[in-house]
């Protein structure tokens, strides 16, 4: 009888150990789901802690990937993660932003970041890529509608310069 009780208690312990293991979240490079849809694996860039960004990749290590992503001779000298939230009631959006110059004209690229449940910020191959270039304008800024980039405009309204703006549905950021 003691033999059966011993085997039963071993089986219960083993079964509960297997059950507990399933209760812990799987550690992956990026969340498996985003808004109920499967997400493509990405690269962890940082995490939002309260109202500030903690970088998983140092900002200076983001410069070369932005230069590579432009791929046209643009020299990027500033990179950061930016939070965009028009009002406290709006869902915030996060972008990895690289700022640089090509032939004396300022250029800026923003990549949409995916946010996990623990506020980790990921860039993936399916993140939209936004690029703006100044033409006879000191600096072009992105314009937003409901925290999503929708265009660009010259920083100074009185400027006679113009801004060009392009969008791509994918990127190769940090995949090389």
Beta strands, then each sheet from edge to edge (+ up, - down):
strand 1: 33-34
strand 2: 37-38
strand 3: 42-49
strand 4: 52-55
strand 5: 75-84
strand 6: 93-102
strand 7: 105-112
strand 8: 114-115
strand 9: 120-124
strand 10: 129-135
strand 11: 140-145
strand 12: 148-154
strand 13: 162-168
sheet 1: 1+ 2-
sheet 2: 4+ 3- 9+ 8-
sheet 3: 5+ 6- 7+ 10- 13+
sheet 4: 11+ 12-
end
